[in-house]
Amino acid sequence: MSFLNSPFAKLAVSLVLLAALAPVVVLFFRKTWAELDREALLLREQRGDKSLLDARVVLTFVLGALSLLLINFYGSRDFYDGSVQPLLQRWSERHPGILDFGFYRDLYYRVFWGVSRYGAYLLPLVVWPFVFRESPLDLGLRFRGFREHCWIYLLCLVIVIPALVAVSYTPDFSRYYPMYPLAGRSWVDFWVWEIVYIGQFLALEIFFRGFWLRGARILGTGAIFSMMVPYVMIHFQKPYLEACGAIVAGVVLGSLSMRTGSIWAGFLIHSTVAILMDLLALQQSGRMPIRMFPSSLSLVRFTHTTTVLWSVWAASLVGLVLLLRRRRRRT
């Protein structure tokens, strides 16, 4: 994979992959998109207005923009360093022994990073019910529909895991992941970070694949592609190939959410892949945790990352085959 060190090679690979995946995505979701467009047209006809301008769309875009602005300015490292860290530092000095701020300084920032995103991404769920008198659960949070389409979740894992292994050999991958650089210092560091990270994915899925898609539903398929653009933009700081993959992921996860009526499949895909990515990055760079706590003397080694990775892949493949057979029998 050394040829991927060249930016021109990355560009060529990304364009080839996007061109190859586009017809597959269209073929897989074209019926879903057609249904969404029919539903959107029916909604406009029921309201006696064929215009795409709708109060829900306006509020979706305004709240979406506000949430992303809050993340960019009030969830940034600069804001944390200038406004939050001094408060934590003073509190730590007044309560010695409770908050080991010096030793876990970067971990506290990562927790702030997650909490700031929880607040910004979930803001629309607080506002929406007061404006439209609708339950936040209707923004993709119900489990109904997920079980029937669980096979799509397994299919995504079967496809994504081999691609993930291939990308893990690129220098950018191990340099960027885990996003918390000290995740390999101890298992406590690793799992605190993963819990924060996974919680962020839940909030993200609620925002993009729940609130945004349901709020802009009158746009039909356009709701998915309007959501995909800001979703790709939040990946600009990540490795180039992953940012390109966000184009496909945004469309696929958005279409999947609209097809199932639930954000839970996307959340499970994101969470599973995120943990596997971090484990792979730590293994590839020789930074796997070997202690339970940073100060522990006893060693707790884990050497089965590859086994876990391919076990998840094999289990997904077997589950996919069984579910598809069951679906075929029903039809």
C-alpha positions as CSV (number, residue, x, y, z in Angstrom):
1,M,0.0,0.0,0.0
2,S,3.0,2.3,-0.2
3,F,1.8,3.7,-3.5
4,L,-1.0,5.4,-1.5
5,N,1.6,7.7,0.0
6,S,1.4,9.8,-3.2
7,P,-1.4,12.4,-3.2
8,F,-2.0,11.7,-6.9
9,A,-2.4,8.0,-6.3
10,K,-4.9,8.7,-3.6
11,L,-6.8,11.0,-5.9
12,A,-6.8,8.3,-8.7
13,V,-7.9,5.6,-6.3
14,S,-10.7,7.7,-4.8
15,L,-12.1,8.6,-8.2
16,V,-12.0,5.0,-9.4
17,L,-13.7,3.7,-6.3
18,L,-16.4,6.4,-6.3
19,A,-17.1,5.7,-10.0
20,A,-17.3,1.9,-9.3
21,L,-19.5,2.3,-6.2
22,A,-21.9,4.8,-7.7
23,P,-23.9,2.4,-9.9
24,V,-24.0,-0.2,-7.1
25,V,-25.5,2.3,-4.7
26,V,-28.0,3.6,-7.3
27,L,-29.0,0.0,-8.1
28,F,-29.4,-0.9,-4.4
29,F,-31.4,2.1,-3.3
30,R,-33.2,3.3,-6.5
31,K,-36.5,1.8,-5.3
32,T,-36.1,3.6,-1.9
33,W,-35.4,6.9,-3.6
34,A,-38.4,6.5,-5.9
35,E,-40.6,5.9,-2.9
36,L,-39.2,8.9,-1.1
37,D,-39.9,11.1,-4.2
38,R,-43.5,9.8,-4.4
39,E,-44.1,10.4,-0.7
40,A,-42.6,13.9,-1.0
41,L,-44.9,14.7,-4.0
42,L,-47.9,13.4,-2.0
43,L,-47.0,15.5,1.0
44,R,-46.9,18.6,-1.1
45,E,-50.2,17.8,-2.8
46,Q,-51.9,17.2,0.5
47,R,-50.8,20.6,1.7
48,G,-52.0,22.1,-1.5
49,D,-48.6,23.5,-2.3
50,K,-46.2,22.0,-4.8
51,S,-43.4,24.3,-3.7
52,L,-40.4,22.7,-2.0
53,L,-40.3,25.5,0.6
54,D,-41.6,24.2,3.9
55,A,-41.4,25.3,7.5
56,R,-39.8,22.0,8.5
57,V,-37.1,22.3,5.8
58,V,-36.3,25.9,6.8
59,L,-36.1,25.0,10.5
60,T,-34.0,21.9,9.7
61,F,-31.4,23.9,7.7
62,V,-31.3,26.7,10.3
63,L,-31.0,24.4,13.3
64,G,-28.5,22.3,11.4
65,A,-26.3,25.3,10.6
66,L,-26.5,26.5,14.2
67,S,-25.5,23.1,15.5
68,L,-22.5,22.8,13.2
69,L,-21.5,26.4,14.1
70,L,-21.6,25.6,17.8
71,I,-19.4,22.5,17.2
72,N,-16.9,24.4,15.2
73,F,-16.5,27.4,17.6
74,Y,-17.5,26.1,21.0
75,G,-16.4,22.5,20.6
76,S,-13.0,23.4,19.4
77,R,-9.6,22.9,21.0
78,D,-9.1,26.7,21.1
79,F,-12.3,27.3,23.0
80,Y,-11.4,24.5,25.4
81,D,-7.8,25.8,26.0
82,G,-9.0,29.4,26.5
83,S,-12.2,29.0,28.4
84,V,-12.7,25.5,29.8
85,Q,-9.2,24.3,30.7
86,P,-8.5,27.2,33.1
87,L,-11.7,26.4,35.0
88,L,-10.8,22.7,35.3
89,Q,-7.2,23.7,36.4
90,R,-8.5,26.0,39.2
91,W,-11.0,23.4,40.4
92,S,-8.2,20.7,40.4
93,E,-6.0,23.0,42.5
94,R,-8.8,23.6,45.0
95,H,-9.7,19.8,45.2
96,P,-6.4,18.0,45.1
97,G,-6.7,14.2,44.7
98,I,-10.2,14.3,43.1
99,L,-9.3,15.5,39.6
100,D,-5.9,14.4,38.4
101,F,-5.9,17.1,35.8
102,G,-2.2,17.1,35.0
103,F,-2.0,13.4,34.3
104,Y,-5.3,13.1,32.4
105,R,-5.2,16.5,30.8
106,D,-5.7,15.3,27.2
107,L,-8.4,12.8,28.2
108,Y,-10.4,15.6,29.8
109,Y,-10.3,17.5,26.5
110,R,-11.5,14.4,24.7
111,V,-14.4,14.1,27.1
112,F,-15.2,17.8,26.5
113,W,-14.9,17.1,22.8
114,G,-17.6,14.4,23.1
115,V,-19.9,16.3,25.4
116,S,-19.8,19.4,23.2
117,R,-20.9,17.3,20.3
118,Y,-23.7,15.6,22.3
119,G,-25.1,19.0,23.1
120,A,-24.9,20.5,19.6
121,Y,-26.1,17.5,17.7
122,L,-29.0,16.9,20.1
123,L,-30.1,20.6,20.2
124,P,-32.7,20.1,17.4
125,L,-34.4,17.4,19.5
126,V,-35.0,19.9,22.2
127,V,-36.4,22.6,19.8
128,W,-38.4,20.4,17.4
129,P,-41.2,19.2,19.7
130,F,-42.0,22.8,20.9
131,V,-42.3,24.1,17.3
132,F,-44.2,21.2,15.6
133,R,-45.7,19.3,18.6
134,E,-44.2,16.1,17.4
135,S,-42.4,13.4,19.4
136,P,-38.6,13.4,19.0
137,L,-38.9,9.6,18.7
138,D,-40.4,10.2,15.2
139,L,-37.0,11.6,14.1
140,G,-35.7,8.0,13.5
141,L,-35.3,6.9,17.1
142,R,-37.9,4.1,17.1
143,F,-36.6,0.5,16.8
144,R,-39.5,-0.4,14.5
145,G,-38.2,-1.4,11.1
146,F,-34.7,-2.1,12.2
147,R,-35.1,-5.8,12.8
148,E,-36.6,-6.3,9.3
149,H,-33.6,-4.7,7.7
150,C,-30.9,-6.0,10.0
151,W,-29.4,-7.9,7.0
152,I,-28.4,-4.6,5.4
153,Y,-26.3,-3.8,8.5
154,L,-24.6,-7.2,8.2
155,L,-24.0,-6.6,4.5
156,C,-22.3,-3.3,5.2
157,L,-20.0,-4.9,7.7
158,V,-19.1,-7.7,5.3
159,I,-18.1,-5.1,2.7
160,V,-16.5,-2.5,5.0
161,I,-14.2,-4.7,7.2
162,P,-11.9,-5.9,4.3
163,A,-11.7,-2.3,3.0
164,L,-10.8,-1.2,6.5
165,V,-8.0,-3.7,6.8
166,A,-6.6,-2.5,3.4
167,V,-6.7,1.1,4.4
168,S,-5.1,0.4,7.8
169,Y,-1.8,-0.1,6.1
170,T,-1.6,3.5,4.9
171,P,0.5,5.9,7.0
172,D,-2.3,8.4,7.4
173,F,-4.4,5.8,9.2
174,S,-2.1,5.0,12.1
175,R,-1.1,8.7,12.4
176,Y,-4.7,9.8,12.8
177,Y,-6.3,7.0,14.8
178,P,-7.1,6.7,17.5
179,M,-8.1,10.4,17.7
180,Y,-7.1,10.3,21.4
181,P,-3.3,9.9,21.0
182,L,-2.9,8.3,24.5
183,A,-5.6,5.6,24.0
184,G,-2.8,3.1,24.0
185,R,-1.4,4.2,27.4
186,S,-3.8,2.0,29.3
187,W,-7.1,0.1,28.9
188,V,-8.8,2.7,31.1
189,D,-7.7,5.4,28.6
190,F,-8.8,3.2,25.7
191,W,-12.3,2.4,27.0
192,V,-13.1,5.9,28.4
193,W,-12.2,7.2,24.9
194,E,-14.3,4.6,23.1
195,I,-17.3,5.3,25.3
196,V,-17.0,9.0,24.5
197,Y,-16.4,8.3,20.8
198,I,-19.3,5.9,20.5
199,G,-21.7,8.3,22.3
200,Q,-20.6,10.9,19.7
201,F,-21.6,8.6,16.9
202,L,-25.1,8.1,18.4
203,A,-25.6,11.9,18.6
204,L,-24.2,12.3,15.1
205,E,-26.6,9.6,13.7
206,I,-29.5,11.3,15.5
207,F,-28.6,14.6,13.9
208,F,-27.8,13.6,10.3
209,R,-29.8,10.5,9.7
210,G,-32.6,11.3,12.1
211,F,-33.4,14.9,12.5
212,W,-32.0,16.2,9.2
213,L,-33.6,13.6,7.0
214,R,-37.0,13.7,8.6
215,G,-37.1,17.4,8.7
216,A,-36.2,17.7,5.0
217,R,-38.4,14.8,4.0
218,I,-40.5,16.9,1.7
219,L,-37.4,17.2,-0.6
220,G,-37.6,13.5,-1.3
221,T,-34.3,12.0,-2.3
222,G,-32.9,15.5,-2.1
223,A,-33.0,15.3,1.7
224,I,-30.4,12.5,1.6
225,F,-28.0,14.5,-0.6
226,S,-28.6,17.7,1.2
227,M,-27.5,15.9,4.4
228,M,-24.5,14.3,2.7
229,V,-22.8,17.6,2.0
230,P,-22.3,18.8,5.6
231,Y,-21.6,15.2,6.7
232,V,-18.7,15.1,4.3
233,M,-17.5,18.5,5.5
234,I,-17.1,17.3,9.1
235,H,-14.6,14.8,7.8
236,F,-12.3,17.4,6.2
237,Q,-9.8,17.0,9.1
238,K,-9.6,13.2,8.6
239,P,-7.4,11.3,6.1
240,Y,-8.3,12.0,2.4
241,L,-9.6,8.5,1.5
242,E,-11.8,8.4,4.6
243,A,-13.2,11.9,3.7
244,C,-14.0,10.5,0.2
245,G,-15.6,7.5,1.8
246,A,-17.9,9.8,3.7
247,I,-19.6,10.7,0.4
248,V,-20.6,7.1,-0.1
249,A,-21.3,6.5,3.6
250,G,-23.5,9.6,3.8
251,V,-25.7,8.5,0.9
252,V,-25.8,4.8,2.0
253,L,-26.5,5.4,5.7
254,G,-29.0,8.1,4.8
255,S,-30.8,5.9,2.3
256,L,-30.7,3.0,4.9
257,S,-32.2,5.2,7.5
258,M,-35.0,6.3,5.3
259,R,-35.6,2.8,4.2
260,T,-35.8,1.4,7.7
261,G,-37.3,4.4,9.4
262,S,-34.6,4.1,12.1
263,I,-31.1,5.4,12.8
264,W,-30.0,2.3,14.7
265,A,-28.5,0.4,11.8
266,G,-26.2,3.4,11.0
267,F,-25.3,3.8,14.6
268,L,-24.3,0.1,14.9
269,I,-22.3,0.2,11.7
270,H,-20.5,3.4,12.9
271,S,-19.8,2.1,16.4
272,T,-18.5,-1.4,15.3
273,V,-16.2,0.1,12.6
274,A,-14.9,2.8,14.9
275,I,-13.8,0.4,17.6
276,L,-12.2,-1.9,15.0
277,M,-10.4,1.1,13.4
278,D,-8.9,2.1,16.7
279,L,-7.8,-1.4,17.5
280,L,-6.2,-1.8,14.1
281,A,-4.4,1.5,14.3
282,L,-3.0,0.7,17.7
283,Q,-1.9,-2.8,16.5
284,Q,-0.3,-1.5,13.3
285,S,1.7,1.1,15.2
286,G,2.6,-1.2,18.1
287,R,0.7,1.0,20.6
288,M,-1.8,-1.6,22.0
289,P,-2.4,-1.0,25.8
290,I,-0.6,-3.3,28.1
291,R,-1.7,-1.9,31.4
292,M,-5.2,-1.6,33.0
293,F,-4.3,1.8,34.5
294,P,-1.4,4.0,33.4
295,S,0.3,3.5,36.8
296,S,-0.4,-0.3,37.0
297,L,2.6,-2.6,37.3
298,S,0.8,-5.7,36.1
299,L,0.5,-6.2,32.4
300,V,-2.7,-7.0,30.5
301,R,-1.8,-7.8,27.0
302,F,-4.4,-8.3,24.2
303,T,-3.0,-10.0,21.0
304,H,-6.2,-11.1,19.3
305,T,-7.1,-8.0,17.4
306,T,-6.9,-9.7,14.0
307,T,-8.9,-12.7,15.4
308,V,-11.6,-10.4,16.7
309,L,-11.7,-8.5,13.4
310,W,-12.1,-11.5,11.2
311,S,-14.5,-13.2,13.7
312,V,-16.8,-10.1,13.4
313,W,-16.5,-10.4,9.6
314,A,-17.3,-14.1,9.6
315,A,-20.2,-13.8,12.0
316,S,-21.6,-10.9,9.9
317,L,-21.3,-13.1,6.8
318,V,-23.0,-16.1,8.4
319,G,-25.7,-13.9,9.8
320,L,-26.3,-12.3,6.5
321,V,-26.6,-15.6,4.7
322,L,-29.1,-16.9,7.3
323,L,-31.2,-13.8,7.2
324,L,-31.3,-13.7,3.4
325,R,-32.4,-17.4,3.4
326,R,-35.2,-16.6,5.8
327,R,-36.3,-13.6,3.7
328,R,-36.4,-15.8,0.6
329,R,-38.5,-18.4,2.3
330,R,-41.0,-15.8,3.4
331,T,-41.4,-14.6,-0.2
